[in-house]
Amino acid sequence: MLTVDIVCFTVRIAIYGFTPPSGALEVFLIIAMLIMSFAAYLLPMILERVRERNEEINGINYAREARPKLNDKMNALQKEKEEYLKEFGQIDASQ
C-alpha cells in the first residue's frame, strides 16, 4: 500500500506541481488512492480464490471425462459378477 501511496503522490506532483489542487480534485485523488490501496490489498486474495476455483473446475471436468470410463468398468464388473453367480448357481439363468 505504501507503493500505491507513493505512486499517487508522484502523480499528484506530476499533474499539479507543488501548487495545491482544488478541493474537489484533492478529494478525487484521495478516493483514487483509497481504491488503489484496497485493490492492492485484495488482489492477492482475489487471485488465490480464482486459482482455487480454476482447480475445482478442472477437477470437475476431469471427473466428467473419467465418468464414462468408470461406468464401463463398473458395468463389466457387474456382468462378471453375474456370470460368476450364475456359474455357481446363486442366480437363475433366466434373470
N, C-alpha and C positions, 0 to 999 in steps of 0.2 A: 504494500500500500504506500510505502514511502516513495517507491519509484513512480507511482501514479501521481502523488503529490508533487514530486519534482518536475514531472512532465507538465502538469497543469501550470505550475509556477513559471516554467520556461515558456510555455505557450502564451501565458498572460503577458510576460515581458516582451515576447516577440510581436504580439499584436499591438499592445498599448505602450510599450516602452516603460519608462518609470513613472509616467503620469497615472494617477488613479482613474480607472474607468468609471462610468456612471453606475449608479446603484443597481439598476436592472441588469446590466451586463455582469456586474460583480456577483449578483445572486445566480445568474445563469452559469457563470464559471464555477461557483461553489457547488451547484446542483450537478453539473457535469463531473466535477471532481468526485463527488459522493457516489454517483452512478458508476464511474470507472473504478472506484475503490471497492465497491460491493462486487462488481463484476470480477475484479482481480481476486477477491477473496473467495467468491463462489465458483469460479471457473474450474479449479481442480476437483471440487466435489461433483460438479455437473459432468465433467469428463469421465470421472470414475463411474458415475451412475450410467452414463451412456455405454461405457465399456462393459459393465456388468450386464446391461440389457442386451447388448450385441451377443455376448457369450450365451445368455439364456436363449435368445432367438436361434443361434447356431445349434445349440443343443436340441431345441425343438425340431429344427429342420433335419438334424441327423436322425432323431427318433422317427420322424415321418419317413425318411428314406429306409431306415432299418426295419420298420414295422412289417412290410410285406415279406421280407426275408424271414423274419421271426415267425410270422404266421405260417409260411410254408414249412418251416421246421416243425412247428407245433402240429400242423396237420399230418406231416409224415410220422411224427412220434405217435400221434393218436391212432393212425392206421396200423402202425407196427404193434401198438398195444392191443388193438382189437384182434389182429391176426394171432398174436400170442395167446390171448384169452380164448379164441376160437379153437386154436390148436389143442389146448389143454382142457377144453370142454366147459369153460366158465360162461361162455355166451353162446346162444343158439346161432347157428349159421344163417338163419332166416333174418336176423336183425341187420 
